[in-house]
Amino acid sequence: MLEELAARGQLTEAQAAELAELQPKAQQKQQEKKQQVRASAKYRRGQRAAADRVVVLEELGGGGS
């Protein structure tokens, strides 16, 4: 919201200062979220690969039972 007002030139000095203070924090939070998403995707890929490998090994071993 403050960014929208800034784009229109409608910020008070106090709001502009607040925006300048908050922007780096918001960018850092977005970066952390991207890293979490990447880590989660990597984990899921690993889980799928492990499940696929189990299927292959079971087939090679005659069903595993």
C-alpha positions in Angstrom: 0.0 0.0 0.0 2.8 2.4 0.9 4.5 1.5 -2.4 1.4 2.4 -4.3 1.2 5.7 -2.6 4.9 6.3 -3.3 4.4 5.6 -6.9 1.7 8.2 -7.0 3.8 10.7 -5.0 1.2 10.7 -2.1 3.4 9.7 0.8 4.1 11.9 3.8 7.7 12.2 5.0 7.0 9.8 7.9 5.4 7.3 5.5 8.4 7.6 3.1 10.8 7.0 6.0 8.8 4.0 7.1 8.7 2.6 3.6 12.5 3.0 3.3 12.9 1.2 6.6 10.6 -1.7 5.8 11.6 -2.4 2.2 14.8 -4.2 3.0 13.1 -6.4 5.6 10.3 -7.3 3.1 12.9 -8.2 0.5 14.8 -10.4 2.9 11.5 -12.1 3.9 10.7 -12.8 0.2 14.2 -14.2 -0.3 13.9 -16.5 2.7 10.5 -17.7 1.4 12.1 -18.5 -2.0 14.8 -20.5 -0.3 12.3 -22.4 1.7 10.3 -23.2 -1.5 13.5 -24.4 -3.2 14.4 -26.6 -0.2 11.0 -28.0 0.0 11.0 -28.8 -3.8 14.4 -30.5 -3.5 13.2 -32.6 -0.5 10.1 -33.7 -2.5 12.3 -34.6 -5.5 14.4 -36.7 -3.2 11.4 -38.5 -1.7 10.1 -39.3 -5.2 13.5 -40.5 -6.3 13.7 -42.8 -3.3 10.2 -44.2 -3.8 11.0 -44.8 -7.5 14.2 -46.6 -6.5 12.3 -48.8 -4.1 9.9 -49.8 -6.9 12.8 -50.7 -9.1 14.6 -52.7 -6.5 11.4 -54.6 -5.5 10.9 -55.5 -9.2 14.5 -56.7 -9.5 14.2 -58.7 -6.3 11.0 -60.5 -7.4 8.5 -58.3 -5.5 10.4 -57.9 -2.2 7.9 -60.1 -0.2 
